[in-house]
Amino acid sequence: MHIAAMGVLGIGVIVSPFLADTYPIFEGQRNNLAISMPSSKESIVVSSDVFQTIKSVKPRDKTIDYTVEKGDTLSTIAEKFDISTETIRWANDLTNDNITIGDTLKILPVTGIEYKVAKGDSVYSIAKKLDSDPQK
């Protein structure tokens, strides 16, 4: 029975192109298939922004060292790394906005402060040391 089914299927595959050429009723169906399948003469159109760089939204997870360049200010550096100017001041013990070309600044991964937890620290003791609300 399987052999008979395979034989009928094979005959159908072999005979179908001849039927499509002979009977016009099948011609429309064959053209629909040809339209849906790309031909070798077609080309791919690529938009002009294919080489555009997409900025990742994944936050950094490490502190980096940044060397101040010509034209940098605390606000432009903060904007470049998407953190606050206060974060840069706190991380680098700056009392004002004066920076010079060649200075190396610690840039934290997110806005906030960096604190190394010591043995015996708790959320409440750290908040008390930093004069902050432990719930925050």
Secondary structure as UniProt FT lines:
FT   HELIX           2..22
FT   HELIX           24..26
FT   HELIX           27..36
FT   TURN            40..41
FT   HELIX           48..51
FT   STRAND          64..67
FT   TURN            70..71
FT   HELIX           74..81
FT   HELIX           85..91
FT   TURN            92..93
FT   TURN            101..102
FT   STRAND          104..107
FT   TURN            119..120
FT   HELIX           123..129
FT   TURN            130..131
FT   TURN            134..135
//
